[in-house]
Amino acid sequence: MISIEDIKNQKLHTIYPKLYGNNFESKKKDNRFIKLLEAHSTLFNKSEANLFSTAGRSELGGNHTDHNLGKVLAATINLDTIAAVNKSDDNTAVLISEGFPAVTVDLNDLSFRKDEENTTSGLLRGIAYDFKKRGLKIGGFVANTSTNVLKGSGLSSSAAIEVLCATIFNNLYNNDILQPVELAKIGQFAENVYYGKPSGLMDQSACASGGIISIDFKDNSNPLVTQIPFNFNEFGYNLIIVDTKGSHDDLTHCYSAIPEEMKSIANYFDKEVLREVPYELFFDNIYKVRKTINNDRAILRAIHYFNENIRVDKMVKALQEKDIKQYLKLVNQSGQSSYNYLQNLYAHPTEQGLGLALATLESILQGKGAVRVHGGGFAGTVQAYIPIEDTGRTIKIMESIFGKNCVTILSIRENKTLCFA
């Protein structure tokens, strides 16, 4: 258990570097956790608490491949959701996120509720249900959270909450028996079934694991996760995201069309997902597919899928061999494939913030770094690798277009989701 006095006595200072990399101020982190504990005391009359931290994630490669059991490259990042938590005796889970109403779930009733779709209550109830279904223990708790994982930025703020809730049950009641990939599966189940949103497993896996990881979803029930030690700063680059401030409203159909169209190609070959279709078989039969499917965009998206899977393998190899030039070349290729073939850069002809951001960054970099769409696309963020010496100038230019604080410099987080005490 951690108290405010513990934080003032610098008890967390040895933990911070594993969570936030090298680019942080200990005093600011102390103040953030003190504020969290002060709120916890006010809300629940508790002077000490268990502290938890679950990070957001950044997709590095494998854009829109996980839902067809493809390959991805992702990183756990230094932006996180933190929580102060105490056990309770009434079998009720209470979660209060900063700036939002309290969420209260009676753990005696874990049945699906239609009216809880698209709510945090639904996520929490679904997570508890999956724990119980697995024969694991659940129990009451009171928790309050604070986050700096930017909502709608492609950094997976929702997956961070899912993994956080799963980690609370895992830590408080099950002695941390579950590994990160299992926590990720529980979060995905809750999101798919209780929240009502179809999703792959990449977001939750990357939030839970720590570091840079490659994930092969060929066996979706047991995805292959490989850790890849790498620090972009050591090679002279900052990893940044640029929020173009585009609206995600009314884009659900855009996101859902991507897996649907890819799967329509798989269905032509009597398969459920593209991972089950041999690469050569698809290309040898494109002319037949085109006549039957009557959707050229679906074919282009399938081309992106197959090439992106190959590209992820090459990106992993480049990182393992410390070949930053080859890696950045592949990042640019991934971005071009998303733009030209996956076609997830814009939904409205006159609103193309992602394309504008990419074009501007390419002009700034002049071939010295790399740029690509980040996450789901259509609105939101782009990702770039900027030479450290050019970062200040880049931020100034991007802010002149997209507004103050549109750029976030990311660091790779070493630690997985954890409880401090």
N, C-alpha and C positions, 0 to 999 in steps of 0.2 A: 504494500500500500504506500502511496506517495502523498505527502502533504505539501502545502505551499512553502513551509519552512524548508523542506527537503530541496525544493527547486531553488530557493534563494541560496541554499548552501551548495549549489552547483552539482547536485546529484545526477542530473541528466547530461552533463557536459561530455561524458565519455560515450554517450549513446548518439548524440547529435550527428557526428561525422558519418556514422553508418546509415543515417536516415537522409541526410541533406547534402552529402558530398562535401566539397570544400567552400562552396559559395553561400555562406550563411553567417549571421551574427548571433552569438550565443545569448546575448542579452535580449534580443528580439524573440528568440525561441523561448527563453525563460518567461518573458512577459506573456507570450501566447498561452503557455501551459498554466501559468498562474491565473490568467483570466478564465481559462476553462474550469479550474478548480474552484475559483470564486463563484462562478455560475452554478457549479455542482452543489456547493454548500448552500447557496440561496434556494435552489430548486428542491434539494432533497435533504438538507440539514445534515450533510456528511462532511467531516473535516478532512478525511483521507479517502483516496480512491485508487483503484487499479487504472492505469493509463494505457490506452491502446493507440496504435497508429497504423492506418492502412493507406498505402500510396495510390496515386493515380498511375496511369500508364501512357506510354507513347508508342504507337505503332511505327516500326522502322521499315518494314517490308511485308509483303503479303496482303496488299489492299484488297479487301472483300474476297478472301479465299476461304476463310474458316468455315463459313456456312455450307460450303461444298466439300468439306473435309480436306482442305488444302494445307499449305504450310505458311507459317508467319514468323516474323522476327519482331520482337517487341522489347520494351525496356520499362522497368519499374522506375519511377521518377521521384524527385524530391518534393513534389507537392503532395499533401496528404490530408486525410480526414482523421482527426484525433478525437478521442473519447475518454471521459472519466466515468468509471463504472463501479457499481457496488451490487453485490448479490441482494436479493430480497426473498422473503419467505412466503409470498402470497401467490406464487406461480403466475405472476403477471410481468410482462416485459414492457418497460416504459422507455421510450427513446425520444429525446427532445433535441432536434437539430437547430442550431443557432438561426434565429429569424423565422422559424416555422412552428406551427402548432404541435403540441405533444402527440406522439403516437403511442397508443396503449393496446396491447394484445393480450387477451386471456389465453394462456397456454393450455388450458383445459379443453379448448375448442380450436382445433387446427384444420377444420374443414375449409375448403375453398369457398370464397365469397365473391360473387360477381361484382358487388358494389365496391370491392377493394382493388379491382383492377386499376393499374396505373397509379397506385398509392404505395407509400412506404409501409403502411400497415400490411398490405398484401405481401410485400417482399419479406417482412419480418415473420409473418405467419407461415409463409411457404418455406422459409429456412428452418423454422422450428419443426414443421411437419417432416421435412426431409431428414433432419437429425433423428427424430423419433422413428421414422420408417427404417432407418439404418440400425435401429436398436441402441442408439446412443442416448445419453441423458440430456434433458433440457431442464431449465429452471428459471425462476424470475430474476430480473435485474432492473436497476434504474440507471440510465445513462444519458449524458448530454454530449453533444458533438459540436465541433467547429471544423470547417474545411477551407482550404485554399486551392482545392482542385476545381478549376474553372468550369462552371456548368456550361454545357453546349460547346465545349472546346475540343471534343474528341479525346479528352484525357480520362474519360471513364469515371466521372463522379458517381454515377449510379452503381457501377461495379465495385467501386471502393466502399460504398455503404453496404452492399451485399456481403462482401468479404469481411468487412468489419463485424457485422452481426453474426456471421458464421464463426468468426474467430472468438467472439465473446462467449458463445455457447461452448466452443471447443476448449477454451482456456478455463473458464469458471467451473465447468461441469464434467469435462472429459479429459483433463490432464494433457491437453494438446496432442491428442492421439492422431488427429487427422493431418495429413501432409497438405501443402498448398494446392495441389491439383484437385484434391477431394473437396477442399473449401470452395474452390472455383466451381466445381460441378454442382455443389449445393446452391451457390449463388445463381448459377445459370438455370437450374430447375425452378427456383423461385421466380426468376424473371420471366421465364417462358410460360410457366403454368399459372402462377398466382398473380403476377403482375400483368401478364397477357401480352408480352412483347417477345417476338421471335428473335433469337440472337445466337451467335456462335459462342465458343468458350474462350476466345482469345482475351477479351477484356478482363474477365475474372482471373484467368491464369496469370496474366502479366501483373495485375495488381497484387496478387498473393505471393509471387515467387521471389522477387528481389533480383537486381542486376539485369543484364541483357540475356534474353532467352530466345531460343528457337522452339517452335511448337509444331509438331507434325500431328495432324488430326485424323490420319488415316483410320486409326482405331479410336473413334470418338469417345468410347467408354474408358479408354486408357491412353490418352494422348502422350506422345513422346516429347518430354521437355528436356532441353539441353542448355546448360548454363554456358555463357560465353564471356569470360572476363575481358573487358575493354573499357578504356577511358578516352573519349574523344578529345578532352582538353590536353591530354598528353601529346596529341598529334597536332595541336594548334588550332582546334576548332571548337566553337560553341554550338551546341544543339539548341535551336530556338523554335518556338511556334509563334505564328502571327495570327491573331484573331481578327478576321475581316469584318466582324460584327454583322454578318448576314443572319437573317432570321431562319429558324428551323421550322417555322409554322407551315403546316400543310405540305410537308415533305415526306410524310410516311409512305405514300405511294411510290415515291422515287427510290427510297431505300428498299422497300419490299420487292420492287421490280427486279433488282439485281439478282438476288438468289433465285427468284421465280424464273427469270429468263435463262440463267445458267442451267437450272434444273430441267427446263424444257428441252435443252440440247441433250442432256443426259437421258431424258425420257425417250428421245428418238432412238437411242441405242438400248432401250429397255433397262436403263439404270436409273437409280434415284438421284445420284449426285455425280458431278463431273469427275471426282476422284476415281470413280469406278470405270471410267471410259479411258481406254488406252489412247495416249497422245497421237500415235500414228493413225489409228483408226479414225479419229475425228478429222484429221487433216486430209486423209485420203477420201473422205466422204462429204466434204464441205458442200459440194455442188448438189448432192442429194438432200442434205440437211436444209439447204436454202430453199429448195423447191417445196419441201414439206412444212417447214416451220414458218416460212414467210415472215421472218423477222431478222433483218440483217444485224440489228443492234445486239440481239441475243448471241449471234455468231461471234461478233466482235468481242463481246464480254467473255465468251468462252475462250477465245484466243488470249485475252488478257489473263484469264485464270491459269491456263496451261503454262504460259511463259513466265508468269509471276511465281509459280511454284519452282520452276527451274532457277529463276533469279534468286529466290530466297536461299537456296542451297549455295549459290555462288557468293551471296553476301555473307553467309556464315563462314564459308571458307576464307573469304578475304579478311574478315575480322580475326579469325583464328590464326591467320598468317601475318597479321598486323599490316596488311596492305591497304592503307587508307585511300590511295588513289583509285584502286580497283573498286573498293567499296563505294566511294562517292560516285564513280561512274555508273555503278549499278543502281544507286539511289535515284540518279537522274533518269535512268531508263525506266525505273518503276513509276516515277512521276509522269513521264511521257506516255507510258502505257495506260495509266489511269485516265489521263486527259483524252487520248485518242481512241482507245478501245473500250475501256470500262465506262467512260463517259459519265463521270460523277463529279464534274467540276461546277456545273450550274444547272438550275431547273428553269430559270426565266431568262430569255434572251437579253434583256436590258440590265439584269442584275448579275454581274459576273465578278464578284469580289475576289474569289479564289484565283481566277485566271489573272486578274489585275495584280494580285499580290505576287504570283509566280513570275509574271513578266517583269515586274519591278525588281524582284530579288535577282533574277537572272541578269538584268542590266547592271546591278550593283556588283555581282560576283564576277562577271566576265570569265566564267569557267573555273573559278578558284574553289568553289564549294559545290553544294548540291541543293536542289529544292524538289519538293513533291507535295501533293495533296496529303492532308493528315486525317486519318480516321475515315468516317463514313462519306464525307464529301458533301457536295451540293451547297453547303453553307458552312460557316465555321472557320476552320483554321488550315493553314499550310505549315509545312515543316521545312526548316533549312539548316544547313551546316555552314556556318560563317567563320572565316578566319578570325581568330580572337582580336587581332588588331583592327579589323573592320567592323566589329560589333557595334561600337558606339555610333558610327556614321550610319550603319544600317538601321538601327533603332530610330534615329532621328528622321530618316527618310520615311520609314514605314509609319511612324506616328503622324507625320504630316498628311498622310493619306487616310489612315484608318483610326486615328485618334490616340490620345495619350494612353499609355500602358497597354497598347495592343500587342506588344512583344513580351514574351516570357522566355527567359533563359533557363533551360532545363539542366539538371544534373542527374546522373544515374544513381539511383538509390541501391545501396549494397544489401540492406536487410529486407527480409520478407516481412509480412504482416506480423506484428508482435505486441505482446503485453509487457509493459515496463516493470510491473511488480506483481 
